[in-house]
Amino acid sequence: MQISKRAKDTQESPIRKLAGVAGAAKARGIHIYHLNIGQPDIDTPDVFYKEINDFSGNVLCYGPSDGMPELKEAMIQYFSNYNIGLKKEDIVITTGGSEAISFAFSVIADPGDEIIIPEPFYTNYNGYASVANLKIVPVETLPENGFHLPDLTEIEKKITPRTKGILINSPNNPTGTVFTEEEIKGLGELAKKHDLFLLADEVYKEFTYDGGKHFSILELEGLEDRVIVMDSISKRYSACGARIGAVISKNKDVVAAILKFAQARLCPPTLEQIGATAAYKLPLDYFEPILAEYQERRDLLHKILTSNKDIVLQKPKGAFYIMAKLPVDNSDKFAKWMLGEFDVGGETVMVAPGAGFYSSPGKGKQEVRIAYVLETVKLEKAARILLQAIEKYNPTRVGGQ
Ligand SMILES: Cc1ncc(COP(=O)(O)O)c(C=O)c1O
């Protein structure tokens, strides 16, 4: 018996694939600083738990497939703070942003169709694309250019009769880049010209630094029918385990089709929607200390890493990741080596190897994604251990060994 080609072709997550080696290191008593996963360490808001604790039903029932109306109302209010006007019928609550991506991929394209995505990109797009039999057509972005978009003509060259959409993720995982309003408007024009969907993964919407602002594709005028946003509370409210996300679109056919997918999986988690509703009612100043904390971490990490002149990186403007090119031959091997053969006083660091954030073969081999999701004292220790690891690794490995 054979499993499907789709199953064989689906990539392992580079973020999680080193879990076995990490487990073995922990079993040897090594302490690992996890810079590999975008799991914020900021406390989930108290109101989230309080509302769940106050739940008084005798039965934990299924809810509506498109999500609880109270949550949608709280989201509508929240988005109005950003001058984005939504209606309940524009929103389908999903089981995490992950399900939102998967639904969006399935709704825009048939097997073999294409979606254009600036590369490097959130690694799990590869997995969702495999499951939907959708071909990712990457557009190169470069560290030297802050991973901003190339000229629109470069993107236009990638459009074929099979292209169904363009997907951006801003603020970006893994690069931390925040695309400008002009960049996003340019993509909107391209989508209009070639009759494409414009999709945006906006799960890091609030996480912008240095006074910068995120521009949502929901703010684009005259493109309402083409725009699909994938959203989540995982990062917004430090609630990754809640598994609450949303697809947002003003295109009625898109929403109706997504609702059919949603009905097939019955409903998103009920208690967590109750918690999320309370979180969405928090005032916007809830984010202020959190953003200040992340900005401090970013500055610290950037400062430490730039002390090694052979590391190539830009100071990112958003999210909580730095994509850095290291002076190592292969970041996959290097990440494994740090877990399996290296430690400083019983401590080591786990990072996500870069290749999995690309769909172009051979790219990202020297890059790693570093998530600054540790408080500054731990982050500083972790970053210094990483620098020592680079020093120790290099004499033995660089030069093709
Ligand atoms: C860009 C991006 N989109 C989506 C997700 C998945 O979000 P969720 O936890 O809501 O499934 C992540 C998680 O790291 C992400 O970084």
The ligand as an SDF file (V2000), in Angstrom:
LIG
                    3D

 16 16  0  0  0  0  0  0  0  0999 V2000
    2.5690   34.4380    9.5410 C   0  0  0  0  0  0  0  0  0  0  0  0
    1.7940   33.4480   10.3320 C   0  0  0  0  0  0  0  0  0  0  0  0
    0.5720   33.1030    9.9170 N   0  0  0  0  0  0  0  0  0  0  0  0
   -0.1510   32.1960   10.5900 C   0  0  0  0  0  0  0  0  0  0  0  0
    0.3410   31.6000   11.7360 C   0  0  0  0  0  0  0  0  0  0  0  0
   -0.4780   30.5780   12.4320 C   0  0  0  0  0  0  0  0  0  0  0  0
   -1.3060   31.1660   13.3730 O   0  0  0  0  0  0  0  0  0  0  0  0
   -2.2480   30.3150   14.3190 P   0  0  0  0  0  0  0  0  0  0  0  0
   -1.4910   30.0000   15.5640 O   0  0  0  0  0  0  0  0  0  0  0  0
   -3.3730   31.2230   14.5910 O   0  0  0  0  0  0  0  0  0  0  0  0
   -2.6670   29.0900   13.5950 O   0  0  0  0  0  0  0  0  0  0  0  0
    1.6100   31.9210   12.2080 C   0  0  0  0  0  0  0  0  0  0  0  0
    2.1600   31.2720   13.3850 C   0  0  0  0  0  0  0  0  0  0  0  0
    3.3170   31.3870   13.7240 O   0  0  0  0  0  0  0  0  0  0  0  0
    2.3400   32.8820   11.4880 C   0  0  0  0  0  0  0  0  0  0  0  0
    3.5680   33.2500   11.8790 O   0  0  0  0  0  0  0  0  0  0  0  0
  1  2  1  0
  2  3  1  0
  2 15  2  0
  3  4  2  0
  4  5  1  0
  5  6  1  0
  5 12  2  0
  6  7  1  0
  7  8  1  0
  8  9  2  0
  8 10  1  0
  8 11  1  0
 12 13  1  0
 12 15  1  0
 13 14  2  0
 15 16  1  0
M  END
$$$$
